[in-house]
Amino acid sequence: MGGSLKEELGVLDGDSFVALLSKLIGESRYVQNNPPELVPQEDRVVRHLLDALAPYSKEQGGPLLLNHASFVEGRGNLIVEYPGTVPGKVLSFVGSHMDVVTANPDDW
């Protein structure tokens, strides 16, 4: 390791990206937070993301540390770490969420 993320992972393949987005959109009815009694199942989204990122994981020779963290069944989070080269320096992105508001796919 030691190169840039682009050097480590390569160029984003547009077809693969669109295929992943299609899978995520396909889960929309399971991750909506409306009506109020519906409990989103974010693990459905996490599984797709883990599948897409697995080839780049440390376990498969890549640079990424992948952690499926769950504190409530079905409502997991995905923590992705790309270790840096400077000890003690951390860059974090926090706040992404995988539940969605009600949407009508016919309107897309």
C-alpha positions, 0 to 999 in steps of 0.5 A, a space after each residue: 500500500 502507499 499509493 492513492 485510492 485510485 492507484 489501489 482500486 483502479 478506475 470506477 467501472 460505470 457499468 458496475 456502478 450502475 448495476 450496484 445502484 440498481 440493486 440498491 434502488 431495488 431494496 427501496 421498499 425495504 429501507 423506507 421509514 414511512 409508514 411509521 410502523 415500518 422498520 427499515 432493513 438496512 442490512 439488505 443494502 449493507 450486503 450489496 455494498 459488502 459484495 461490491 467492496 469485497 474484492 478490495 478488502 484486506 482479506 482478499 489482498 486489497 487495502 480496505 477494512 470492512 466492518 458490518 456493525 449492527 446494534 439492532 437486528 436488521 439495521 446494520 451499518 457499514 464501516 469502511 476504513 482505508 488505512 492511511 500512511 501517517 500515524 495518528 491522522 484520521 479522515 472520517 465521513 459520518 452521516 450517510 444513512 441507508 434508509 429512505 423516504 417514501 418514493 414511487 418508482 413509477 415517478 422516476 
